[in-house]
Amino acid sequence: MNLTITQENVHLLLPSKLSRMANMLAEDKGISIVEAMKMLYASEVYSRLEKESTKAWHLGAVALYEDFQAGV
């Protein structure tokens, strides 16, 4: 079994991280999950997260959310 993360499969790691981040953002800002997801997908954090070469996928949802908050 090949467990190497590549640009072709990094997208498989994103839903769980984004789901957790969206819940935190929606709660903090009092917005809907849909609005939170739109904000996250448009963010610099997501741009880094979807690129395997940045290794941002190593970070947990809380650390990624903190990065997102610092950039907002």
PyMOL Python script that loads the backbone (N, CA, C, O; Angstrom):
from pymol import cmd

cmd.read_pdbstr("""\
ATOM      1  N   MET A   1       0.845  -1.176   0.000  1.00  0.00           N
ATOM      2  CA  MET A   1       0.000   0.000   0.000  1.00  0.00           C
ATOM      3  C   MET A   1       0.894   1.244   0.000  1.00  0.00           C
ATOM      4  O   MET A   1       1.802   1.370   0.822  1.00  0.00           O
ATOM      5  N   ASN A   2       0.622   2.154  -0.930  1.00  0.00           N
ATOM      6  CA  ASN A   2       1.385   3.394  -1.043  1.00  0.00           C
ATOM      7  C   ASN A   2       0.721   4.478  -0.189  1.00  0.00           C
ATOM      8  O   ASN A   2      -0.422   4.860  -0.444  1.00  0.00           O
ATOM      9  N   LEU A   3       1.432   4.965   0.813  1.00  0.00           N
ATOM     10  CA  LEU A   3       0.890   5.984   1.716  1.00  0.00           C
ATOM     11  C   LEU A   3       1.520   7.352   1.489  1.00  0.00           C
ATOM     12  O   LEU A   3       1.424   8.226   2.351  1.00  0.00           O
ATOM     13  N   THR A   4       2.156   7.547   0.354  1.00  0.00           N
ATOM     14  CA  THR A   4       2.802   8.806   0.035  1.00  0.00           C
ATOM     15  C   THR A   4       1.761   9.843  -0.371  1.00  0.00           C
ATOM     16  O   THR A   4       0.876   9.567  -1.181  1.00  0.00           O
ATOM     17  N   ILE A   5       1.877  11.036   0.200  1.00  0.00           N
ATOM     18  CA  ILE A   5       0.989  12.138  -0.177  1.00  0.00           C
ATOM     19  C   ILE A   5       1.626  12.857  -1.361  1.00  0.00           C
ATOM     20  O   ILE A   5       2.788  13.261  -1.309  1.00  0.00           O
ATOM     21  N   THR A   6       0.850  13.007  -2.417  1.00  0.00           N
ATOM     22  CA  THR A   6       1.305  13.684  -3.632  1.00  0.00           C
ATOM     23  C   THR A   6       0.291  14.765  -4.001  1.00  0.00           C
ATOM     24  O   THR A   6      -0.771  14.868  -3.387  1.00  0.00           O
ATOM     25  N   GLN A   7       0.629  15.567  -5.009  1.00  0.00           N
ATOM     26  CA  GLN A   7      -0.311  16.574  -5.479  1.00  0.00           C
ATOM     27  C   GLN A   7      -1.592  15.929  -5.996  1.00  0.00           C
ATOM     28  O   GLN A   7      -2.662  16.534  -5.937  1.00  0.00           O
ATOM     29  N   GLU A   8      -1.484  14.719  -6.495  1.00  0.00           N
ATOM     30  CA  GLU A   8      -2.656  14.031  -7.039  1.00  0.00           C
ATOM     31  C   GLU A   8      -3.611  13.515  -5.960  1.00  0.00           C
ATOM     32  O   GLU A   8      -4.789  13.295  -6.240  1.00  0.00           O
ATOM     33  N   ASN A   9      -3.125  13.319  -4.736  1.00  0.00           N
ATOM     34  CA  ASN A   9      -4.023  12.774  -3.710  1.00  0.00           C
ATOM     35  C   ASN A   9      -4.178  13.651  -2.468  1.00  0.00           C
ATOM     36  O   ASN A   9      -4.914  13.286  -1.550  1.00  0.00           O
ATOM     37  N   VAL A  10      -3.511  14.781  -2.422  1.00  0.00           N
ATOM     38  CA  VAL A  10      -3.609  15.643  -1.240  1.00  0.00           C
ATOM     39  C   VAL A  10      -5.052  16.099  -0.995  1.00  0.00           C
ATOM     40  O   VAL A  10      -5.440  16.346   0.147  1.00  0.00           O
ATOM     41  N   HIS A  11      -5.837  16.208  -2.059  1.00  0.00           N
ATOM     42  CA  HIS A  11      -7.234  16.643  -1.912  1.00  0.00           C
ATOM     43  C   HIS A  11      -8.047  15.715  -1.012  1.00  0.00           C
ATOM     44  O   HIS A  11      -9.072  16.121  -0.465  1.00  0.00           O
ATOM     45  N   LEU A  12      -7.597  14.483  -0.859  1.00  0.00           N
ATOM     46  CA  LEU A  12      -8.322  13.538  -0.004  1.00  0.00           C
ATOM     47  C   LEU A  12      -8.238  13.904   1.479  1.00  0.00           C
ATOM     48  O   LEU A  12      -9.070  13.469   2.275  1.00  0.00           O
ATOM     49  N   LEU A  13      -7.243  14.696   1.846  1.00  0.00           N
ATOM     50  CA  LEU A  13      -7.061  15.098   3.242  1.00  0.00           C
ATOM     51  C   LEU A  13      -7.839  16.360   3.616  1.00  0.00           C
ATOM     52  O   LEU A  13      -8.007  16.659   4.798  1.00  0.00           O
ATOM     53  N   LEU A  14      -8.300  17.083   2.637  1.00  0.00           N
ATOM     54  CA  LEU A  14      -8.871  18.406   2.890  1.00  0.00           C
ATOM     55  C   LEU A  14     -10.275  18.434   3.500  1.00  0.00           C
ATOM     56  O   LEU A  14     -10.528  19.281   4.356  1.00  0.00           O
ATOM     57  N   PRO A  15     -11.190  17.564   3.109  1.00  0.00           N
ATOM     58  CA  PRO A  15     -12.558  17.695   3.639  1.00  0.00           C
ATOM     59  C   PRO A  15     -12.668  17.687   5.158  1.00  0.00           C
ATOM     60  O   PRO A  15     -13.407  18.494   5.721  1.00  0.00           O
ATOM     61  N   SER A  16     -11.965  16.814   5.819  1.00  0.00           N
ATOM     62  CA  SER A  16     -12.092  16.762   7.282  1.00  0.00           C
ATOM     63  C   SER A  16     -11.515  18.010   7.932  1.00  0.00           C
ATOM     64  O   SER A  16     -12.072  18.520   8.904  1.00  0.00           O
ATOM     65  N   LYS A  17     -10.395  18.508   7.398  1.00  0.00           N
ATOM     66  CA  LYS A  17      -9.797  19.722   7.951  1.00  0.00           C
ATOM     67  C   LYS A  17     -10.706  20.930   7.720  1.00  0.00           C
ATOM     68  O   LYS A  17     -10.923  21.737   8.623  1.00  0.00           O
ATOM     69  N   LEU A  18     -11.232  21.041   6.503  1.00  0.00           N
ATOM     70  CA  LEU A  18     -12.098  22.172   6.178  1.00  0.00           C
ATOM     71  C   LEU A  18     -13.415  22.121   6.932  1.00  0.00           C
ATOM     72  O   LEU A  18     -13.944  23.161   7.324  1.00  0.00           O
ATOM     73  N   SER A  19     -13.942  20.946   7.137  1.00  0.00           N
ATOM     74  CA  SER A  19     -15.181  20.807   7.892  1.00  0.00           C
ATOM     75  C   SER A  19     -15.007  21.329   9.314  1.00  0.00           C
ATOM     76  O   SER A  19     -15.838  22.086   9.816  1.00  0.00           O
ATOM     77  N   ARG A  20     -13.935  20.921   9.943  1.00  0.00           N
ATOM     78  CA  ARG A  20     -13.670  21.376  11.318  1.00  0.00           C
ATOM     79  C   ARG A  20     -13.445  22.879  11.363  1.00  0.00           C
ATOM     80  O   ARG A  20     -13.960  23.565  12.246  1.00  0.00           O
ATOM     81  N   MET A  21     -12.669  23.389  10.405  1.00  0.00           N
ATOM     82  CA  MET A  21     -12.414  24.825  10.344  1.00  0.00           C
ATOM     83  C   MET A  21     -13.703  25.605  10.098  1.00  0.00           C
ATOM     84  O   MET A  21     -13.912  26.658  10.701  1.00  0.00           O
ATOM     85  N   ALA A  22     -14.558  25.105   9.229  1.00  0.00           N
ATOM     86  CA  ALA A  22     -15.820  25.784   8.930  1.00  0.00           C
ATOM     87  C   ALA A  22     -16.710  25.841  10.162  1.00  0.00           C
ATOM     88  O   ALA A  22     -17.364  26.855  10.407  1.00  0.00           O
ATOM     89  N   ASN A  23     -16.742  24.780  10.928  1.00  0.00           N
ATOM     90  CA  ASN A  23     -17.522  24.791  12.167  1.00  0.00           C
ATOM     91  C   ASN A  23     -16.999  25.833  13.140  1.00  0.00           C
ATOM     92  O   ASN A  23     -17.782  26.553  13.759  1.00  0.00           O
ATOM     93  N   MET A  24     -15.691  25.920  13.280  1.00  0.00           N
ATOM     94  CA  MET A  24     -15.105  26.916  14.180  1.00  0.00           C
ATOM     95  C   MET A  24     -15.411  28.336  13.696  1.00  0.00           C
ATOM     96  O   MET A  24     -15.780  29.200  14.491  1.00  0.00           O
ATOM     97  N   LEU A  25     -15.256  28.571  12.391  1.00  0.00           N
ATOM     98  CA  LEU A  25     -15.494  29.894  11.827  1.00  0.00           C
ATOM     99  C   LEU A  25     -16.963  30.288  11.952  1.00  0.00           C
ATOM    100  O   LEU A  25     -17.273  31.417  12.334  1.00  0.00           O
ATOM    101  N   ALA A  26     -17.863  29.368  11.633  1.00  0.00           N
ATOM    102  CA  ALA A  26     -19.293  29.660  11.723  1.00  0.00           C
ATOM    103  C   ALA A  26     -19.682  30.017  13.155  1.00  0.00           C
ATOM    104  O   ALA A  26     -20.459  30.944  13.382  1.00  0.00           O
ATOM    105  N   GLU A  27     -19.142  29.286  14.103  1.00  0.00           N
ATOM    106  CA  GLU A  27     -19.445  29.563  15.506  1.00  0.00           C
ATOM    107  C   GLU A  27     -18.861  30.905  15.948  1.00  0.00           C
ATOM    108  O   GLU A  27     -19.534  31.691  16.613  1.00  0.00           O
ATOM    109  N   ASP A  28     -17.612  31.161  15.577  1.00  0.00           N
ATOM    110  CA  ASP A  28     -16.958  32.409  15.985  1.00  0.00           C
ATOM    111  C   ASP A  28     -17.595  33.645  15.375  1.00  0.00           C
ATOM    112  O   ASP A  28     -17.713  34.676  16.038  1.00  0.00           O
ATOM    113  N   LYS A  29     -18.008  33.550  14.112  1.00  0.00           N
ATOM    114  CA  LYS A  29     -18.545  34.710  13.395  1.00  0.00           C
ATOM    115  C   LYS A  29     -20.070  34.768  13.379  1.00  0.00           C
ATOM    116  O   LYS A  29     -20.649  35.768  12.954  1.00  0.00           O
ATOM    117  N   GLY A  30     -20.723  33.703  13.838  1.00  0.00           N
ATOM    118  CA  GLY A  30     -22.183  33.685  13.806  1.00  0.00           C
ATOM    119  C   GLY A  30     -22.733  33.651  12.391  1.00  0.00           C
ATOM    120  O   GLY A  30     -23.737  34.296  12.088  1.00  0.00           O
ATOM    121  N   ILE A  31     -22.065  32.891  11.524  1.00  0.00           N
ATOM    122  CA  ILE A  31     -22.491  32.776  10.135  1.00  0.00           C
ATOM    123  C   ILE A  31     -22.833  31.321   9.832  1.00  0.00           C
ATOM    124  O   ILE A  31     -22.596  30.431  10.648  1.00  0.00           O
ATOM    125  N   SER A  32     -23.388  31.095   8.658  1.00  0.00           N
ATOM    126  CA  SER A  32     -23.744  29.728   8.268  1.00  0.00           C
ATOM    127  C   SER A  32     -22.492  28.945   7.874  1.00  0.00           C
ATOM    128  O   SER A  32     -21.449  29.520   7.562  1.00  0.00           O
ATOM    129  N   ILE A  33     -22.623  27.642   7.897  1.00  0.00           N
ATOM    130  CA  ILE A  33     -21.528  26.765   7.464  1.00  0.00           C
ATOM    131  C   ILE A  33     -21.194  27.043   5.997  1.00  0.00           C
ATOM    132  O   ILE A  33     -20.024  27.031   5.614  1.00  0.00           O
ATOM    133  N   VAL A  34     -22.209  27.290   5.183  1.00  0.00           N
ATOM    134  CA  VAL A  34     -21.988  27.564   3.762  1.00  0.00           C
ATOM    135  C   VAL A  34     -21.145  28.826   3.594  1.00  0.00           C
ATOM    136  O   VAL A  34     -20.198  28.843   2.808  1.00  0.00           O
ATOM    137  N   GLU A  35     -21.484  29.869   4.322  1.00  0.00           N
ATOM    138  CA  GLU A  35     -20.700  31.110   4.247  1.00  0.00           C
ATOM    139  C   GLU A  35     -19.276  30.882   4.753  1.00  0.00           C
ATOM    140  O   GLU A  35     -18.316  31.398   4.180  1.00  0.00           O
ATOM    141  N   ALA A  36     -19.149  30.119   5.813  1.00  0.00           N
ATOM    142  CA  ALA A  36     -17.822  29.815   6.349  1.00  0.00           C
ATOM    143  C   ALA A  36     -16.989  29.054   5.324  1.00  0.00           C
ATOM    144  O   ALA A  36     -15.810  29.353   5.140  1.00  0.00           O
ATOM    145  N   MET A  37     -17.588  28.079   4.662  1.00  0.00           N
ATOM    146  CA  MET A  37     -16.866  27.318   3.648  1.00  0.00           C
ATOM    147  C   MET A  37     -16.437  28.220   2.492  1.00  0.00           C
ATOM    148  O   MET A  37     -15.317  28.093   1.996  1.00  0.00           O
ATOM    149  N   LYS A  38     -17.305  29.120   2.062  1.00  0.00           N
ATOM    150  CA  LYS A  38     -16.951  30.051   0.987  1.00  0.00           C
ATOM    151  C   LYS A  38     -15.743  30.895   1.385  1.00  0.00           C
ATOM    152  O   LYS A  38     -14.832  31.108   0.585  1.00  0.00           O
ATOM    153  N   MET A  39     -15.745  31.366   2.614  1.00  0.00           N
ATOM    154  CA  MET A  39     -14.615  32.174   3.087  1.00  0.00           C
ATOM    155  C   MET A  39     -13.323  31.352   3.117  1.00  0.00           C
ATOM    156  O   MET A  39     -12.259  31.837   2.733  1.00  0.00           O
ATOM    157  N   LEU A  40     -13.430  30.126   3.571  1.00  0.00           N
ATOM    158  CA  LEU A  40     -12.246  29.277   3.658  1.00  0.00           C
ATOM    159  C   LEU A  40     -11.699  28.920   2.281  1.00  0.00           C
ATOM    160  O   LEU A  40     -10.490  28.983   2.059  1.00  0.00           O
ATOM    161  N   TYR A  41     -12.578  28.548   1.359  1.00  0.00           N
ATOM    162  CA  TYR A  41     -12.123  28.190   0.018  1.00  0.00           C
ATOM    163  C   TYR A  41     -11.483  29.376  -0.701  1.00  0.00           C
ATOM    164  O   TYR A  41     -10.634  29.175  -1.569  1.00  0.00           O
ATOM    165  N   ALA A  42     -11.865  30.589  -0.364  1.00  0.00           N
ATOM    166  CA  ALA A  42     -11.300  31.790  -0.987  1.00  0.00           C
ATOM    167  C   ALA A  42     -10.049  32.288  -0.275  1.00  0.00           C
ATOM    168  O   ALA A  42      -9.458  33.283  -0.692  1.00  0.00           O
ATOM    169  N   SER A  43      -9.643  31.618   0.779  1.00  0.00           N
ATOM    170  CA  SER A  43      -8.545  32.117   1.610  1.00  0.00           C
ATOM    171  C   SER A  43      -7.165  31.681   1.137  1.00  0.00           C
ATOM    172  O   SER A  43      -7.016  30.720   0.382  1.00  0.00           O
ATOM    173  N   GLU A  44      -6.172  32.408   1.601  1.00  0.00           N
ATOM    174  CA  GLU A  44      -4.773  32.062   1.361  1.00  0.00           C
ATOM    175  C   GLU A  44      -4.427  30.727   2.023  1.00  0.00           C
ATOM    176  O   GLU A  44      -3.628  29.956   1.492  1.00  0.00           O
ATOM    177  N   VAL A  45      -5.019  30.463   3.161  1.00  0.00           N
ATOM    178  CA  VAL A  45      -4.765  29.190   3.851  1.00  0.00           C
ATOM    179  C   VAL A  45      -5.174  28.024   2.958  1.00  0.00           C
ATOM    180  O   VAL A  45      -4.431  27.049   2.844  1.00  0.00           O
ATOM    181  N   TYR A  46      -6.326  28.105   2.332  1.00  0.00           N
ATOM    182  CA  TYR A  46      -6.761  27.022   1.444  1.00  0.00           C
ATOM    183  C   TYR A  46      -5.831  26.910   0.244  1.00  0.00           C
ATOM    184  O   TYR A  46      -5.505  25.808  -0.198  1.00  0.00           O
ATOM    185  N   SER A  47      -5.411  28.045  -0.275  1.00  0.00           N
ATOM    186  CA  SER A  47      -4.493  28.032  -1.407  1.00  0.00           C
ATOM    187  C   SER A  47      -3.215  27.272  -1.067  1.00  0.00           C
ATOM    188  O   SER A  47      -2.710  26.501  -1.883  1.00  0.00           O
ATOM    189  N   ARG A  48      -2.696  27.491   0.134  1.00  0.00           N
ATOM    190  CA  ARG A  48      -1.509  26.751   0.585  1.00  0.00           C
ATOM    191  C   ARG A  48      -1.844  25.286   0.860  1.00  0.00           C
ATOM    192  O   ARG A  48      -1.063  24.389   0.541  1.00  0.00           O
ATOM    193  N   LEU A  49      -2.993  25.061   1.445  1.00  0.00           N
ATOM    194  CA  LEU A  49      -3.383  23.709   1.840  1.00  0.00           C
ATOM    195  C   LEU A  49      -3.536  22.774   0.642  1.00  0.00           C
ATOM    196  O   LEU A  49      -3.197  21.594   0.734  1.00  0.00           O
ATOM    197  N   GLU A  50      -4.034  23.279  -0.462  1.00  0.00           N
ATOM    198  CA  GLU A  50      -4.252  22.421  -1.620  1.00  0.00           C
ATOM    199  C   GLU A  50      -2.985  22.132  -2.410  1.00  0.00           C
ATOM    200  O   GLU A  50      -3.010  21.333  -3.347  1.00  0.00           O
ATOM    201  N   LYS A  51      -1.880  22.769  -2.047  1.00  0.00           N
ATOM    202  CA  LYS A  51      -0.600  22.514  -2.707  1.00  0.00           C
ATOM    203  C   LYS A  51       0.241  21.593  -1.828  1.00  0.00           C
ATOM    204  O   LYS A  51       0.680  21.988  -0.747  1.00  0.00           O
ATOM    205  N   GLU A  52       0.458  20.397  -2.283  1.00  0.00           N
ATOM    206  CA  GLU A  52       1.201  19.408  -1.501  1.00  0.00           C
ATOM    207  C   GLU A  52       2.578  19.932  -1.112  1.00  0.00           C
ATOM    208  O   GLU A  52       3.063  19.642  -0.018  1.00  0.00           O
ATOM    209  N   SER A  53       3.203  20.687  -1.981  1.00  0.00           N
ATOM    210  CA  SER A  53       4.572  21.148  -1.753  1.00  0.00           C
ATOM    211  C   SER A  53       4.727  22.050  -0.530  1.00  0.00           C
ATOM    212  O   SER A  53       5.828  22.169   0.008  1.00  0.00           O
ATOM    213  N   THR A  54       3.645  22.686  -0.083  1.00  0.00           N
ATOM    214  CA  THR A  54       3.724  23.561   1.093  1.00  0.00           C
ATOM    215  C   THR A  54       3.749  22.770   2.395  1.00  0.00           C
ATOM    216  O   THR A  54       4.157  23.282   3.437  1.00  0.00           O
ATOM    217  N   LYS A  55       3.314  21.531   2.326  1.00  0.00           N
ATOM    218  CA  LYS A  55       3.210  20.639   3.484  1.00  0.00           C
ATOM    219  C   LYS A  55       2.236  21.165   4.543  1.00  0.00           C
ATOM    220  O   LYS A  55       2.271  20.714   5.688  1.00  0.00           O
ATOM    221  N   ALA A  56       1.371  22.111   4.175  1.00  0.00           N
ATOM    222  CA  ALA A  56       0.369  22.637   5.110  1.00  0.00           C
ATOM    223  C   ALA A  56      -0.599  21.543   5.547  1.00  0.00           C
ATOM    224  O   ALA A  56      -1.211  21.643   6.610  1.00  0.00           O
ATOM    225  N   TRP A  57      -0.738  20.510   4.741  1.00  0.00           N
ATOM    226  CA  TRP A  57      -1.640  19.409   5.086  1.00  0.00           C
ATOM    227  C   TRP A  57      -1.173  18.662   6.328  1.00  0.00           C
ATOM    228  O   TRP A  57      -1.935  17.888   6.907  1.00  0.00           O
ATOM    229  N   HIS A  58       0.067  18.883   6.744  1.00  0.00           N
ATOM    230  CA  HIS A  58       0.560  18.295   7.995  1.00  0.00           C
ATOM    231  C   HIS A  58      -0.108  18.920   9.221  1.00  0.00           C
ATOM    232  O   HIS A  58      -0.212  18.283  10.270  1.00  0.00           O
ATOM    233  N   LEU A  59      -0.553  20.153   9.084  1.00  0.00           N
ATOM    234  CA  LEU A  59      -1.120  20.889  10.210  1.00  0.00           C
ATOM    235  C   LEU A  59      -2.530  20.406  10.531  1.00  0.00           C
ATOM    236  O   LEU A  59      -3.264  19.958   9.650  1.00  0.00           O
ATOM    237  N   GLY A  60      -2.884  20.503  11.781  1.00  0.00           N
ATOM    238  CA  GLY A  60      -4.233  20.167  12.200  1.00  0.00           C
ATOM    239  C   GLY A  60      -5.193  21.309  11.922  1.00  0.00           C
ATOM    240  O   GLY A  60      -4.776  22.414  11.577  1.00  0.00           O
ATOM    241  N   ALA A  61      -6.471  21.038  12.072  1.00  0.00           N
ATOM    242  CA  ALA A  61      -7.505  22.034  11.785  1.00  0.00           C
ATOM    243  C   ALA A  61      -7.380  23.265  12.668  1.00  0.00           C
ATOM    244  O   ALA A  61      -7.634  24.377  12.207  1.00  0.00           O
ATOM    245  N   VAL A  62      -6.995  23.093  13.924  1.00  0.00           N
ATOM    246  CA  VAL A  62      -6.882  24.238  14.829  1.00  0.00           C
ATOM    247  C   VAL A  62      -5.741  25.153  14.386  1.00  0.00           C
ATOM    248  O   VAL A  62      -5.908  26.371  14.345  1.00  0.00           O
ATOM    249  N   ALA A  63      -4.597  24.584  14.059  1.00  0.00           N
ATOM    250  CA  ALA A  63      -3.459  25.395  13.594  1.00  0.00           C
ATOM    251  C   ALA A  63      -3.802  26.103  12.281  1.00  0.00           C
ATOM    252  O   ALA A  63      -3.463  27.272  12.099  1.00  0.00           O
ATOM    253  N   LEU A  64      -4.466  25.405  11.377  1.00  0.00           N
ATOM    254  CA  LEU A  64      -4.871  26.021  10.115  1.00  0.00           C
ATOM    255  C   LEU A  64      -5.876  27.143  10.354  1.00  0.00           C
ATOM    256  O   LEU A  64      -5.812  28.183   9.698  1.00  0.00           O
ATOM    257  N   TYR A  65      -6.794  26.941  11.281  1.00  0.00           N
ATOM    258  CA  TYR A  65      -7.773  27.978  11.599  1.00  0.00           C
ATOM    259  C   TYR A  65      -7.089  29.202  12.206  1.00  0.00           C
ATOM    260  O   TYR A  65      -7.463  30.334  11.899  1.00  0.00           O
ATOM    261  N   GLU A  66      -6.113  28.989  13.044  1.00  0.00           N
ATOM    262  CA  GLU A  66      -5.353  30.103  13.614  1.00  0.00           C
ATOM    263  C   GLU A  66      -4.637  30.878  12.507  1.00  0.00           C
ATOM    264  O   GLU A  66      -4.605  32.109  12.533  1.00  0.00           O
ATOM    265  N   ASP A  67      -4.064  30.168  11.538  1.00  0.00           N
ATOM    266  CA  ASP A  67      -3.440  30.833  10.383  1.00  0.00           C
ATOM    267  C   ASP A  67      -4.478  31.629   9.613  1.00  0.00           C
ATOM    268  O   ASP A  67      -4.217  32.760   9.203  1.00  0.00           O
ATOM    269  N   PHE A  68      -5.649  31.048   9.415  1.00  0.00           N
ATOM    270  CA  PHE A  68      -6.726  31.746   8.711  1.00  0.00           C
ATOM    271  C   PHE A  68      -7.105  33.025   9.452  1.00  0.00           C
ATOM    272  O   PHE A  68      -7.245  34.086   8.844  1.00  0.00           O
ATOM    273  N   GLN A  69      -7.267  32.916  10.759  1.00  0.00           N
ATOM    274  CA  GLN A  69      -7.658  34.079  11.562  1.00  0.00           C
ATOM    275  C   GLN A  69      -6.603  35.177  11.505  1.00  0.00           C
ATOM    276  O   GLN A  69      -6.941  36.360  11.501  1.00  0.00           O
ATOM    277  N   ALA A  70      -5.339  34.799  11.463  1.00  0.00           N
ATOM    278  CA  ALA A  70      -4.254  35.778  11.400  1.00  0.00           C
ATOM    279  C   ALA A  70      -4.263  36.535  10.063  1.00  0.00           C
ATOM    280  O   ALA A  70      -3.818  37.679   9.983  1.00  0.00           O
ATOM    281  N   GLY A  71      -4.774  35.881   9.026  1.00  0.00           N
ATOM    282  CA  GLY A  71      -4.810  36.505   7.710  1.00  0.00           C
ATOM    283  C   GLY A  71      -6.056  37.292   7.415  1.00  0.00           C
ATOM    284  O   GLY A  71      -6.119  37.984   6.398  1.00  0.00           O
ATOM    285  N   VAL A  72      -7.053  37.209   8.275  1.00  0.00           N
ATOM    286  CA  VAL A  72      -8.327  37.894   8.030  1.00  0.00           C
ATOM    287  C   VAL A  72      -8.261  39.306   8.535  1.00  0.00           C
ATOM    288  O   VAL A  72      -9.237  40.048   8.421  1.00  0.00           O
TER     289      VAL A  72
END
""", "prot")
cmd.dss("prot")
cmd.show_as("cartoon", "prot")
cmd.util.cbc("prot")
cmd.orient("prot")
